[in-house]
């Protein structure tokens, strides 16, 4: 164990001061004698006593970066943070039994991580960080307690996959989110189209109903007009009245077409002599009964 620091006070009087949160290792003729707690102590140099070193009792932190491979052949870097301290009652073991404790802790962390991570997939490494940290802590506690150290806490602070793998994971995530957004958009468009179709069907139904009522009203009006005209004017039959009504409607239509500047309707043939032909065509096509 390396000497953390040596604090002496009054060398001529063989006195030594030990600061708070530290302990000093006292030797006599090169052999361990005592652990000096914080305060002022008499160390008679003339009788072979001396301070071999000072240990800090504060919690120390060690960050360990370990690169390994997962079960699905992805290289990742695991960053573990180990918090440890020297046990005051076992300070002599920490000073004499173990040299370079940080390197020893790092070796145990490497051993646990490189034996555990290859059994897990990359997703499991992210999900089971707590279990991995517990495994590292248990291994360190079993090993370091014999050397006078207490493992306060072990954390897996980060898991860093290879840059290409990280980019691929981000692309997969982005693609999944885009697919979900596309599905939601398609469902929304589907609902809009269904509503539009329902509205259009309802509109056409109401339009057809209105047109049927309009035609029924026209038929009723024509019938009443024909009956009234034939009853009030002697010698006129229903056919003559119908032809007169058709001619009247023809001129009304021509007047309406002529009044509109944007009308594109054209009657062929057109002329005064064609009125009778149009009336005859309408009568033959719509009013005359067809042979069975």
C-alpha atoms as an extended CHARMM CRD file, in Angstrom:
* protein
*
       292  EXT
         1         1  UNK       CA              0.0000000000        0.0000000000        0.0000000000  PROA      1               0.0000000000
         2         2  UNK       CA              1.3770000000        3.3950000000       -0.9670000000  PROA      2               0.0000000000
         3         3  UNK       CA              1.7590000000        6.0690000000        1.6920000000  PROA      3               0.0000000000
         4         4  UNK       CA             -1.0240000000        8.6000000000        1.2870000000  PROA      4               0.0000000000
         5         5  UNK       CA              0.8370000000       11.2860000000        3.1350000000  PROA      5               0.0000000000
         6         6  UNK       CA              2.9990000000       11.8400000000        6.1840000000  PROA      6               0.0000000000
         7         7  UNK       CA              2.1360000000       14.5520000000        8.6620000000  PROA      7               0.0000000000
         8         8  UNK       CA              4.6450000000       15.3630000000       11.3670000000  PROA      8               0.0000000000
         9         9  UNK       CA              4.5800000000       17.9610000000       14.0570000000  PROA      9               0.0000000000
        10        10  UNK       CA              7.4150000000       18.8820000000       16.3280000000  PROA      10              0.0000000000
        11        11  UNK       CA             10.0580000000       16.5530000000       15.0000000000  PROA      11              0.0000000000
        12        12  UNK       CA             12.3950000000       17.5600000000       17.7850000000  PROA      12              0.0000000000
        13        13  UNK       CA              9.8210000000       16.5020000000       20.3690000000  PROA      13              0.0000000000
        14        14  UNK       CA              8.9200000000       13.2140000000       18.6110000000  PROA      14              0.0000000000
        15        15  UNK       CA              5.2680000000       14.2790000000       18.1350000000  PROA      15              0.0000000000
        16        16  UNK       CA              3.0130000000       13.6110000000       15.1460000000  PROA      16              0.0000000000
        17        17  UNK       CA             -0.3450000000       15.0380000000       14.1660000000  PROA      17              0.0000000000
        18        18  UNK       CA             -2.9330000000       12.8880000000       12.3920000000  PROA      18              0.0000000000
        19        19  UNK       CA             -5.7010000000       14.8450000000       10.6160000000  PROA      19              0.0000000000
        20        20  UNK       CA             -9.4120000000       14.0750000000       10.7280000000  PROA      20              0.0000000000
        21        21  UNK       CA            -10.5930000000       11.2330000000        8.4420000000  PROA      21              0.0000000000
        22        22  UNK       CA             -7.0990000000        9.7520000000        8.3540000000  PROA      22              0.0000000000
        23        23  UNK       CA             -5.1430000000        7.1380000000       10.2630000000  PROA      23              0.0000000000
        24        24  UNK       CA             -1.3880000000        6.7090000000       10.5960000000  PROA      24              0.0000000000
        25        25  UNK       CA              0.4860000000        3.4060000000       10.5870000000  PROA      25              0.0000000000
        26        26  UNK       CA              3.0730000000        3.2650000000       13.3780000000  PROA      26              0.0000000000
        27        27  UNK       CA              6.0280000000        0.9130000000       13.1660000000  PROA      27              0.0000000000
        28        28  UNK       CA              8.7120000000        0.0120000000       15.7120000000  PROA      28              0.0000000000
        29        29  UNK       CA             12.0440000000       -1.1030000000       14.3140000000  PROA      29              0.0000000000
        30        30  UNK       CA             10.2970000000       -1.7780000000       10.9630000000  PROA      30              0.0000000000
        31        31  UNK       CA              7.5230000000       -3.8910000000       12.4280000000  PROA      31              0.0000000000
        32        32  UNK       CA              3.8610000000       -2.8910000000       12.6490000000  PROA      32              0.0000000000
        33        33  UNK       CA              3.0620000000       -1.4780000000       16.0890000000  PROA      33              0.0000000000
        34        34  UNK       CA             -0.2200000000        0.4570000000       16.0530000000  PROA      34              0.0000000000
        35        35  UNK       CA             -2.8210000000        2.4040000000       14.0910000000  PROA      35              0.0000000000
        36        36  UNK       CA             -2.8830000000        6.0310000000       15.1620000000  PROA      36              0.0000000000
        37        37  UNK       CA             -6.2980000000        7.7340000000       15.0960000000  PROA      37              0.0000000000
        38        38  UNK       CA             -6.7550000000       11.4760000000       14.3980000000  PROA      38              0.0000000000
        39        39  UNK       CA             -5.0230000000       13.6920000000       16.9450000000  PROA      39              0.0000000000
        40        40  UNK       CA             -1.5320000000       14.2690000000       18.3760000000  PROA      40              0.0000000000
        41        41  UNK       CA              0.6410000000       11.2720000000       19.2100000000  PROA      41              0.0000000000
        42        42  UNK       CA              4.0480000000       10.7800000000       20.7890000000  PROA      42              0.0000000000
        43        43  UNK       CA              6.3400000000        8.7470000000       18.5650000000  PROA      43              0.0000000000
        44        44  UNK       CA              9.7720000000        8.3070000000       20.2180000000  PROA      44              0.0000000000
        45        45  UNK       CA             12.1450000000        8.0620000000       17.3100000000  PROA      45              0.0000000000
        46        46  UNK       CA             15.0330000000        7.2410000000       19.5980000000  PROA      46              0.0000000000
        47        47  UNK       CA             13.3420000000        3.9780000000       20.5470000000  PROA      47              0.0000000000
        48        48  UNK       CA             12.8590000000        2.9040000000       16.9170000000  PROA      48              0.0000000000
        49        49  UNK       CA              9.2700000000        4.1860000000       16.4690000000  PROA      49              0.0000000000
        50        50  UNK       CA              8.2270000000        5.8650000000       13.2490000000  PROA      50              0.0000000000
        51        51  UNK       CA              5.1830000000        6.5820000000       11.0540000000  PROA      51              0.0000000000
        52        52  UNK       CA              5.2770000000        4.3260000000        8.0000000000  PROA      52              0.0000000000
        53        53  UNK       CA              2.3930000000        6.0460000000        6.2470000000  PROA      53              0.0000000000
        54        54  UNK       CA             -1.0290000000        7.6760000000        6.4420000000  PROA      54              0.0000000000
        55        55  UNK       CA             -4.2840000000        6.2560000000        5.0500000000  PROA      55              0.0000000000
        56        56  UNK       CA             -7.3980000000        8.2730000000        4.1610000000  PROA      56              0.0000000000
        57        57  UNK       CA            -10.7220000000        7.0020000000        5.5000000000  PROA      57              0.0000000000
        58        58  UNK       CA            -12.7600000000        9.0500000000        3.0270000000  PROA      58              0.0000000000
        59        59  UNK       CA            -14.8680000000        7.4250000000        0.3310000000  PROA      59              0.0000000000
        60        60  UNK       CA            -12.8920000000        7.2900000000       -2.9060000000  PROA      60              0.0000000000
        61        61  UNK       CA            -14.1570000000        6.8860000000       -6.4420000000  PROA      61              0.0000000000
        62        62  UNK       CA            -12.7420000000        4.8490000000       -9.3010000000  PROA      62              0.0000000000
        63        63  UNK       CA            -14.1820000000        4.9190000000      -12.8320000000  PROA      63              0.0000000000
        64        64  UNK       CA            -13.4730000000        1.8240000000      -14.9080000000  PROA      64              0.0000000000
        65        65  UNK       CA            -13.9940000000        1.5970000000      -18.6860000000  PROA      65              0.0000000000
        66        66  UNK       CA            -14.2760000000       -1.9490000000      -19.9700000000  PROA      66              0.0000000000
        67        67  UNK       CA            -14.7740000000       -2.9600000000      -23.6040000000  PROA      67              0.0000000000
        68        68  UNK       CA            -16.4390000000       -6.3010000000      -24.2440000000  PROA      68              0.0000000000
        69        69  UNK       CA            -18.7690000000       -8.1240000000      -26.6390000000  PROA      69              0.0000000000
        70        70  UNK       CA            -22.4170000000       -9.0050000000      -26.1560000000  PROA      70              0.0000000000
        71        71  UNK       CA            -24.1750000000      -12.2600000000      -27.0170000000  PROA      71              0.0000000000
        72        72  UNK       CA            -25.3510000000      -10.8040000000      -30.3520000000  PROA      72              0.0000000000
        73        73  UNK       CA            -21.7510000000       -9.8780000000      -31.2800000000  PROA      73              0.0000000000
        74        74  UNK       CA            -21.9270000000       -6.1350000000      -30.5670000000  PROA      74              0.0000000000
        75        75  UNK       CA            -18.8940000000       -4.4660000000      -29.0300000000  PROA      75              0.0000000000
        76        76  UNK       CA            -19.7930000000       -2.1500000000      -26.1600000000  PROA      76              0.0000000000
        77        77  UNK       CA            -17.8870000000       -0.0950000000      -23.6230000000  PROA      77              0.0000000000
        78        78  UNK       CA            -19.2000000000       -0.4590000000      -20.0710000000  PROA      78              0.0000000000
        79        79  UNK       CA            -18.3550000000        2.4020000000      -17.7090000000  PROA      79              0.0000000000
        80        80  UNK       CA            -18.5170000000        1.3700000000      -14.0500000000  PROA      80              0.0000000000
        81        81  UNK       CA            -18.0680000000        3.6640000000      -11.0600000000  PROA      81              0.0000000000
        82        82  UNK       CA            -16.8020000000        2.0390000000       -7.8530000000  PROA      82              0.0000000000
        83        83  UNK       CA            -16.9560000000        3.8540000000       -4.5050000000  PROA      83              0.0000000000
        84        84  UNK       CA            -14.7610000000        2.3780000000       -1.7750000000  PROA      84              0.0000000000
        85        85  UNK       CA            -12.9550000000        3.2830000000        1.4490000000  PROA      85              0.0000000000
        86        86  UNK       CA            -10.5190000000        1.8860000000        3.9830000000  PROA      86              0.0000000000
        87        87  UNK       CA            -11.9880000000        0.2560000000        7.0960000000  PROA      87              0.0000000000
        88        88  UNK       CA            -10.4200000000        1.8690000000       10.1450000000  PROA      88              0.0000000000
        89        89  UNK       CA            -10.3510000000       -1.3570000000       12.1460000000  PROA      89              0.0000000000
        90        90  UNK       CA             -8.5730000000       -3.1190000000        9.2700000000  PROA      90              0.0000000000
        91        91  UNK       CA             -6.2680000000       -0.2590000000        8.2950000000  PROA      91              0.0000000000
        92        92  UNK       CA             -3.1680000000       -2.4150000000        8.8220000000  PROA      92              0.0000000000
        93        93  UNK       CA             -4.4590000000       -4.9910000000        6.3010000000  PROA      93              0.0000000000
        94        94  UNK       CA             -5.1600000000       -2.2250000000        3.7530000000  PROA      94              0.0000000000
        95        95  UNK       CA             -1.6210000000       -0.8710000000        4.2560000000  PROA      95              0.0000000000
        96        96  UNK       CA              0.3960000000       -4.0860000000        4.3000000000  PROA      96              0.0000000000
        97        97  UNK       CA             -1.6030000000       -6.7160000000        2.3870000000  PROA      97              0.0000000000
        98        98  UNK       CA             -2.5130000000       -4.9070000000       -0.8040000000  PROA      98              0.0000000000
        99        99  UNK       CA             -0.3920000000       -2.8790000000       -3.1530000000  PROA      99              0.0000000000
       100       100  UNK       CA             -2.0480000000       -0.5890000000       -5.7300000000  PROA      100             0.0000000000
       101       101  UNK       CA             -5.6920000000       -1.1440000000       -4.7080000000  PROA      101             0.0000000000
       102       102  UNK       CA             -7.0900000000        0.7830000000       -7.6920000000  PROA      102             0.0000000000
       103       103  UNK       CA             -5.4810000000       -1.6300000000      -10.1240000000  PROA      103             0.0000000000
       104       104  UNK       CA             -6.7940000000       -4.5860000000       -8.1250000000  PROA      104             0.0000000000
       105       105  UNK       CA            -10.3450000000       -3.1890000000       -8.1260000000  PROA      105             0.0000000000
       106       106  UNK       CA            -10.1110000000       -2.5220000000      -11.8490000000  PROA      106             0.0000000000
       107       107  UNK       CA             -9.0330000000       -6.1170000000      -12.4850000000  PROA      107             0.0000000000
       108       108  UNK       CA            -12.0310000000       -7.5150000000      -10.5710000000  PROA      108             0.0000000000
       109       109  UNK       CA            -14.4260000000       -5.1880000000      -12.4470000000  PROA      109             0.0000000000
       110       110  UNK       CA            -12.9870000000       -6.3490000000      -15.7800000000  PROA      110             0.0000000000
       111       111  UNK       CA            -13.3860000000       -9.9830000000      -14.7530000000  PROA      111             0.0000000000
       112       112  UNK       CA            -17.0560000000       -9.6490000000      -13.7680000000  PROA      112             0.0000000000
       113       113  UNK       CA            -18.0970000000       -7.5310000000      -16.7510000000  PROA      113             0.0000000000
       114       114  UNK       CA            -16.3070000000       -9.6670000000      -19.3240000000  PROA      114             0.0000000000
       115       115  UNK       CA            -17.8140000000      -12.8310000000      -17.8740000000  PROA      115             0.0000000000
       116       116  UNK       CA            -21.3870000000      -11.4700000000      -17.5840000000  PROA      116             0.0000000000
       117       117  UNK       CA            -21.9790000000       -9.2470000000      -20.6150000000  PROA      117             0.0000000000
       118       118  UNK       CA            -21.1870000000      -11.9380000000      -23.2520000000  PROA      118             0.0000000000
       119       119  UNK       CA            -24.1790000000      -13.8840000000      -21.8860000000  PROA      119             0.0000000000
       120       120  UNK       CA            -26.5880000000      -10.9850000000      -22.5930000000  PROA      120             0.0000000000
       121       121  UNK       CA            -27.8540000000       -9.3190000000      -25.7410000000  PROA      121             0.0000000000
       122       122  UNK       CA            -27.3480000000       -5.6060000000      -26.2630000000  PROA      122             0.0000000000
       123       123  UNK       CA            -30.9180000000       -4.8130000000      -25.2250000000  PROA      123             0.0000000000
       124       124  UNK       CA            -30.4920000000       -6.8750000000      -22.0590000000  PROA      124             0.0000000000
       125       125  UNK       CA            -27.2950000000       -4.9970000000      -21.2070000000  PROA      125             0.0000000000
       126       126  UNK       CA            -29.2700000000       -1.7500000000      -21.1990000000  PROA      126             0.0000000000
       127       127  UNK       CA            -32.1830000000       -3.2800000000      -19.2970000000  PROA      127             0.0000000000
       128       128  UNK       CA            -30.1530000000       -5.2000000000      -16.6640000000  PROA      128             0.0000000000
       129       129  UNK       CA            -27.6730000000       -2.5170000000      -15.6160000000  PROA      129             0.0000000000
       130       130  UNK       CA            -28.7380000000       -2.8650000000      -11.9830000000  PROA      130             0.0000000000
       131       131  UNK       CA            -28.1490000000       -6.6400000000      -11.9750000000  PROA      131             0.0000000000
       132       132  UNK       CA            -24.7210000000       -6.1510000000      -13.5410000000  PROA      132             0.0000000000
       133       133  UNK       CA            -23.8070000000       -3.5330000000      -10.9350000000  PROA      133             0.0000000000
       134       134  UNK       CA            -24.8680000000       -5.8970000000       -8.1250000000  PROA      134             0.0000000000
       135       135  UNK       CA            -22.7320000000       -8.6880000000       -9.5530000000  PROA      135             0.0000000000
       136       136  UNK       CA            -19.6880000000       -6.3940000000       -9.6740000000  PROA      136             0.0000000000
       137       137  UNK       CA            -20.2890000000       -5.1890000000       -6.1160000000  PROA      137             0.0000000000
       138       138  UNK       CA            -20.6930000000       -8.7180000000       -4.7340000000  PROA      138             0.0000000000
       139       139  UNK       CA            -17.4470000000       -9.8420000000       -6.3670000000  PROA      139             0.0000000000
       140       140  UNK       CA            -15.5500000000       -6.8240000000       -5.0890000000  PROA      140             0.0000000000
       141       141  UNK       CA            -16.9310000000       -7.2080000000       -1.5640000000  PROA      141             0.0000000000
       142       142  UNK       CA            -15.8810000000      -10.8450000000       -1.3970000000  PROA      142             0.0000000000
       143       143  UNK       CA            -12.3820000000       -9.9900000000       -2.5690000000  PROA      143             0.0000000000
       144       144  UNK       CA            -11.6110000000       -6.5730000000       -1.0480000000  PROA      144             0.0000000000
       145       145  UNK       CA            -12.9730000000       -7.1620000000        2.4740000000  PROA      145             0.0000000000
       146       146  UNK       CA             -9.9950000000       -9.4350000000        3.1850000000  PROA      146             0.0000000000
       147       147  UNK       CA             -7.6940000000       -6.5130000000        2.4100000000  PROA      147             0.0000000000
       148       148  UNK       CA             -9.3900000000       -3.9970000000        4.7200000000  PROA      148             0.0000000000
       149       149  UNK       CA            -11.5230000000       -2.2210000000        2.1000000000  PROA      149             0.0000000000
       150       150  UNK       CA            -15.2710000000       -1.6180000000        2.0740000000  PROA      150             0.0000000000
       151       151  UNK       CA            -17.1250000000       -1.3760000000       -1.2460000000  PROA      151             0.0000000000
       152       152  UNK       CA            -19.7000000000        1.3630000000       -0.6060000000  PROA      152             0.0000000000
       153       153  UNK       CA            -21.4550000000        1.3350000000       -3.9820000000  PROA      153             0.0000000000
       154       154  UNK       CA            -20.9910000000        0.1470000000       -7.5450000000  PROA      154             0.0000000000
       155       155  UNK       CA            -22.8100000000        1.7720000000      -10.4460000000  PROA      155             0.0000000000
       156       156  UNK       CA            -22.9660000000        1.1040000000      -14.1700000000  PROA      156             0.0000000000
       157       157  UNK       CA            -23.0700000000        4.7230000000      -15.2550000000  PROA      157             0.0000000000
       158       158  UNK       CA            -23.0540000000        4.2470000000      -19.0260000000  PROA      158             0.0000000000
       159       159  UNK       CA            -23.2110000000        1.6810000000      -21.8030000000  PROA      159             0.0000000000
       160       160  UNK       CA            -21.6620000000        2.8840000000      -25.0470000000  PROA      160             0.0000000000
       161       161  UNK       CA            -22.0650000000        0.6460000000      -28.1150000000  PROA      161             0.0000000000
       162       162  UNK       CA            -19.9690000000        1.0280000000      -31.2320000000  PROA      162             0.0000000000
       163       163  UNK       CA            -20.7650000000        4.1830000000      -33.2120000000  PROA      163             0.0000000000
       164       164  UNK       CA            -22.0560000000        2.2300000000      -36.2300000000  PROA      164             0.0000000000
       165       165  UNK       CA            -24.3300000000        0.1650000000      -33.9920000000  PROA      165             0.0000000000
       166       166  UNK       CA            -25.5980000000        3.2870000000      -32.2520000000  PROA      166             0.0000000000
       167       167  UNK       CA            -26.3760000000        4.8970000000      -35.6070000000  PROA      167             0.0000000000
       168       168  UNK       CA            -28.1780000000        1.7380000000      -36.7610000000  PROA      168             0.0000000000
       169       169  UNK       CA            -30.2280000000        1.6490000000      -33.5450000000  PROA      169             0.0000000000
       170       170  UNK       CA            -31.2410000000        5.2750000000      -34.0560000000  PROA      170             0.0000000000
       171       171  UNK       CA            -32.2470000000        4.5380000000      -37.6520000000  PROA      171             0.0000000000
       172       172  UNK       CA            -34.3210000000        1.5300000000      -36.5550000000  PROA      172             0.0000000000
       173       173  UNK       CA            -36.0440000000        3.6280000000      -33.9240000000  PROA      173             0.0000000000
       174       174  UNK       CA            -36.6780000000        6.4260000000      -36.4190000000  PROA      174             0.0000000000
       175       175  UNK       CA            -38.0540000000        3.9550000000      -38.9780000000  PROA      175             0.0000000000
       176       176  UNK       CA            -40.3740000000        2.4020000000      -36.3880000000  PROA      176             0.0000000000
       177       177  UNK       CA            -41.6870000000        5.8130000000      -35.3740000000  PROA      177             0.0000000000
       178       178  UNK       CA            -42.1300000000        6.8070000000      -39.0270000000  PROA      178             0.0000000000
       179       179  UNK       CA            -44.0170000000        3.5680000000      -39.7040000000  PROA      179             0.0000000000
       180       180  UNK       CA            -46.3070000000        4.2270000000      -36.7420000000  PROA      180             0.0000000000
       181       181  UNK       CA            -46.8800000000        7.8130000000      -37.8990000000  PROA      181             0.0000000000
       182       182  UNK       CA            -47.6710000000        6.6050000000      -41.4310000000  PROA      182             0.0000000000
       183       183  UNK       CA            -50.1550000000        4.0610000000      -40.0710000000  PROA      183             0.0000000000
       184       184  UNK       CA            -51.8780000000        6.6880000000      -37.9520000000  PROA      184             0.0000000000
       185       185  UNK       CA            -52.0020000000        9.0830000000      -40.9090000000  PROA      185             0.0000000000
       186       186  UNK       CA            -53.4950000000        6.3640000000      -43.1440000000  PROA      186             0.0000000000
       187       187  UNK       CA            -56.1300000000        5.5680000000      -40.5160000000  PROA      187             0.0000000000
       188       188  UNK       CA            -56.9970000000        9.2640000000      -40.2810000000  PROA      188             0.0000000000
       189       189  UNK       CA            -57.2980000000        9.5600000000      -44.0740000000  PROA      189             0.0000000000
       190       190  UNK       CA            -59.4340000000        6.4190000000      -44.1130000000  PROA      190             0.0000000000
       191       191  UNK       CA            -61.8130000000        7.9140000000      -41.5520000000  PROA      191             0.0000000000
       192       192  UNK       CA            -61.9990000000       11.1570000000      -43.5550000000  PROA      192             0.0000000000
       193       193  UNK       CA            -62.7840000000        9.2700000000      -46.7760000000  PROA      193             0.0000000000
       194       194  UNK       CA            -65.4470000000        7.1850000000      -45.0370000000  PROA      194             0.0000000000
       195       195  UNK       CA            -67.0790000000       10.3000000000      -43.6400000000  PROA      195             0.0000000000
       196       196  UNK       CA            -66.9040000000       12.0040000000      -47.0290000000  PROA      196             0.0000000000
       197       197  UNK       CA            -68.4580000000        8.9570000000      -48.7150000000  PROA      197             0.0000000000
       198       198  UNK       CA            -71.2290000000        8.8370000000      -46.1180000000  PROA      198             0.0000000000
       199       199  UNK       CA            -71.8660000000       12.5460000000      -46.5460000000  PROA      199             0.0000000000
       200       200  UNK       CA            -71.8720000000       12.2380000000      -50.3430000000  PROA      200             0.0000000000
       201       201  UNK       CA            -74.2660000000        9.2930000000      -50.2060000000  PROA      201             0.0000000000
       202       202  UNK       CA            -76.5940000000       11.1830000000      -47.8900000000  PROA      202             0.0000000000
       203       203  UNK       CA            -76.3650000000       14.2470000000      -50.1400000000  PROA      203             0.0000000000
       204       204  UNK       CA            -77.1790000000       12.2280000000      -53.2650000000  PROA      204             0.0000000000
       205       205  UNK       CA            -80.0760000000       10.5310000000      -51.4760000000  PROA      205             0.0000000000
       206       206  UNK       CA            -81.5550000000       13.8550000000      -50.4350000000  PROA      206             0.0000000000
       207       207  UNK       CA            -80.9000000000       15.3000000000      -53.9130000000  PROA      207             0.0000000000
       208       208  UNK       CA            -82.6420000000       12.3590000000      -55.5790000000  PROA      208             0.0000000000
       209       209  UNK       CA            -85.5310000000       12.6280000000      -53.1530000000  PROA      209             0.0000000000
       210       210  UNK       CA            -85.8690000000       16.3200000000      -53.9300000000  PROA      210             0.0000000000
       211       211  UNK       CA            -85.6550000000       15.6820000000      -57.6840000000  PROA      211             0.0000000000
       212       212  UNK       CA            -88.3210000000       12.9730000000      -57.4530000000  PROA      212             0.0000000000
       213       213  UNK       CA            -90.6320000000       15.3250000000      -55.5730000000  PROA      213             0.0000000000
       214       214  UNK       CA            -89.9150000000       18.0630000000      -58.1120000000  PROA      214             0.0000000000
       215       215  UNK       CA            -90.7950000000       15.7890000000      -61.0280000000  PROA      215             0.0000000000
       216       216  UNK       CA            -93.9020000000       14.6120000000      -59.2260000000  PROA      216             0.0000000000
       217       217  UNK       CA            -94.9460000000       18.2180000000      -58.7490000000  PROA      217             0.0000000000
       218       218  UNK       CA            -94.2880000000       18.9450000000      -62.4510000000  PROA      218             0.0000000000
       219       219  UNK       CA            -96.3600000000       15.9400000000      -63.5050000000  PROA      219             0.0000000000
       220       220  UNK       CA            -99.1850000000       16.9710000000      -61.1710000000  PROA      220             0.0000000000
       221       221  UNK       CA            -99.0600000000       20.5160000000      -62.5010000000  PROA      221             0.0000000000
       222       222  UNK       CA            -99.0980000000       19.3900000000      -66.1230000000  PROA      222             0.0000000000
       223       223  UNK       CA           -102.0540000000       17.0870000000      -65.4570000000  PROA      223             0.0000000000
       224       224  UNK       CA           -104.0230000000       19.8380000000      -63.7800000000  PROA      224             0.0000000000
       225       225  UNK       CA           -103.1640000000       22.2610000000      -66.5830000000  PROA      225             0.0000000000
       226       226  UNK       CA           -104.2390000000       19.8000000000      -69.2960000000  PROA      226             0.0000000000
       227       227  UNK       CA           -107.5020000000       18.9660000000      -67.5020000000  PROA      227             0.0000000000
       228       228  UNK       CA           -108.3080000000       22.6410000000      -66.8920000000  PROA      228             0.0000000000
       229       229  UNK       CA           -107.5110000000       23.6690000000      -70.4700000000  PROA      229             0.0000000000
       230       230  UNK       CA           -109.5280000000       20.8530000000      -72.1160000000  PROA      230             0.0000000000
       231       231  UNK       CA           -112.5190000000       21.4760000000      -69.8890000000  PROA      231             0.0000000000
       232       232  UNK       CA           -112.5960000000       25.2590000000      -70.4740000000  PROA      232             0.0000000000
       233       233  UNK       CA           -111.7550000000       25.3370000000      -74.1970000000  PROA      233             0.0000000000
       234       234  UNK       CA           -114.0680000000       23.2030000000      -76.3740000000  PROA      234             0.0000000000
       235       235  UNK       CA           -112.5190000000       21.3000000000      -79.2700000000  PROA      235             0.0000000000
       236       236  UNK       CA           -109.0690000000       21.0420000000      -77.6930000000  PROA      236             0.0000000000
       237       237  UNK       CA           -107.7970000000       17.5960000000      -76.8230000000  PROA      237             0.0000000000
       238       238  UNK       CA           -105.0280000000       16.5830000000      -74.4150000000  PROA      238             0.0000000000
       239       239  UNK       CA           -102.4410000000       16.1740000000      -77.1830000000  PROA      239             0.0000000000
       240       240  UNK       CA           -102.8670000000       19.7630000000      -78.3620000000  PROA      240             0.0000000000
       241       241  UNK       CA           -102.5200000000       21.0540000000      -74.8180000000  PROA      241             0.0000000000
       242       242  UNK       CA            -99.3850000000       18.9960000000      -74.3040000000  PROA      242             0.0000000000
       243       243  UNK       CA            -97.7990000000       20.3100000000      -77.4960000000  PROA      243             0.0000000000
       244       244  UNK       CA            -98.6370000000       23.8680000000      -76.4620000000  PROA      244             0.0000000000
       245       245  UNK       CA            -96.9990000000       23.3410000000      -73.0570000000  PROA      245             0.0000000000
       246       246  UNK       CA            -93.8730000000       21.8680000000      -74.6480000000  PROA      246             0.0000000000
       247       247  UNK       CA            -93.5740000000       24.8030000000      -77.0440000000  PROA      247             0.0000000000
       248       248  UNK       CA            -94.0330000000       27.2340000000      -74.1650000000  PROA      248             0.0000000000
       249       249  UNK       CA            -91.3300000000       25.5000000000      -72.1280000000  PROA      249             0.0000000000
       250       250  UNK       CA            -89.0600000000       25.5070000000      -75.1960000000  PROA      250             0.0000000000
       251       251  UNK       CA            -89.3080000000       29.2850000000      -75.5330000000  PROA      251             0.0000000000
       252       252  UNK       CA            -88.8240000000       29.7110000000      -71.7760000000  PROA      252             0.0000000000
       253       253  UNK       CA            -85.6530000000       27.6480000000      -72.0340000000  PROA      253             0.0000000000
       254       254  UNK       CA            -84.3690000000       29.6650000000      -74.9870000000  PROA      254             0.0000000000
       255       255  UNK       CA            -85.0490000000       32.8830000000      -73.0950000000  PROA      255             0.0000000000
       256       256  UNK       CA            -83.1080000000       31.6200000000      -70.0650000000  PROA      256             0.0000000000
       257       257  UNK       CA            -80.1780000000       30.4960000000      -72.2370000000  PROA      257             0.0000000000
       258       258  UNK       CA            -80.0560000000       33.8220000000      -74.0240000000  PROA      258             0.0000000000
       259       259  UNK       CA            -80.0740000000       35.7330000000      -70.7420000000  PROA      259             0.0000000000
       260       260  UNK       CA            -76.8920000000       33.9800000000      -69.5550000000  PROA      260             0.0000000000
       261       261  UNK       CA            -73.5860000000       35.2290000000      -70.9810000000  PROA      261             0.0000000000
       262       262  UNK       CA            -71.7220000000       32.0530000000      -70.0190000000  PROA      262             0.0000000000
       263       263  UNK       CA            -74.1660000000       29.5150000000      -71.3860000000  PROA      263             0.0000000000
       264       264  UNK       CA            -72.7270000000       26.8230000000      -73.6610000000  PROA      264             0.0000000000
       265       265  UNK       CA            -75.9550000000       24.9710000000      -74.5100000000  PROA      265             0.0000000000
       266       266  UNK       CA            -76.7060000000       24.5650000000      -78.2410000000  PROA      266             0.0000000000
       267       267  UNK       CA            -79.8890000000       23.1750000000      -79.8180000000  PROA      267             0.0000000000
       268       268  UNK       CA            -79.3740000000       21.4320000000      -83.1990000000  PROA      268             0.0000000000
       269       269  UNK       CA            -81.3880000000       21.7860000000      -85.3820000000  PROA      269             0.0000000000
       270       270  UNK       CA            -82.6150000000       25.2000000000      -84.3160000000  PROA      270             0.0000000000
       271       271  UNK       CA            -85.2550000000       27.4150000000      -85.8740000000  PROA      271             0.0000000000
       272       272  UNK       CA            -89.0080000000       28.1430000000      -85.7990000000  PROA      272             0.0000000000
       273       273  UNK       CA            -89.7420000000       25.1810000000      -88.0000000000  PROA      273             0.0000000000
       274       274  UNK       CA            -87.8740000000       22.8920000000      -85.6660000000  PROA      274             0.0000000000
       275       275  UNK       CA            -90.2040000000       23.5390000000      -82.7520000000  PROA      275             0.0000000000
       276       276  UNK       CA            -92.8120000000       21.1040000000      -84.0760000000  PROA      276             0.0000000000
       277       277  UNK       CA            -90.1180000000       18.5070000000      -84.7160000000  PROA      277             0.0000000000
       278       278  UNK       CA            -88.7940000000       18.9150000000      -81.1520000000  PROA      278             0.0000000000
       279       279  UNK       CA            -92.2980000000       18.6630000000      -79.7370000000  PROA      279             0.0000000000
       280       280  UNK       CA            -92.9420000000       15.5580000000      -81.8220000000  PROA      280             0.0000000000
       281       281  UNK       CA            -89.6400000000       13.9890000000      -80.7110000000  PROA      281             0.0000000000
       282       282  UNK       CA            -90.3570000000       14.7100000000      -77.0530000000  PROA      282             0.0000000000
       283       283  UNK       CA            -93.8950000000       13.4150000000      -77.4030000000  PROA      283             0.0000000000
       284       284  UNK       CA            -92.8060000000       10.2880000000      -79.2340000000  PROA      284             0.0000000000
       285       285  UNK       CA            -89.8770000000        9.6370000000      -76.9000000000  PROA      285             0.0000000000
       286       286  UNK       CA            -91.4560000000       10.3700000000      -73.5480000000  PROA      286             0.0000000000
       287       287  UNK       CA            -95.2110000000       10.5570000000      -73.7440000000  PROA      287             0.0000000000
       288       288  UNK       CA            -96.1680000000        7.8870000000      -76.2720000000  PROA      288             0.0000000000
       289       289  UNK       CA            -96.4410000000        4.3260000000      -74.8970000000  PROA      289             0.0000000000
       290       290  UNK       CA            -93.7940000000        1.9680000000      -76.2300000000  PROA      290             0.0000000000
       291       291  UNK       CA            -94.9020000000       -1.3260000000      -77.8430000000  PROA      291             0.0000000000
       292       292  UNK       CA            -94.3700000000       -4.3680000000      -75.6670000000  PROA      292             0.0000000000
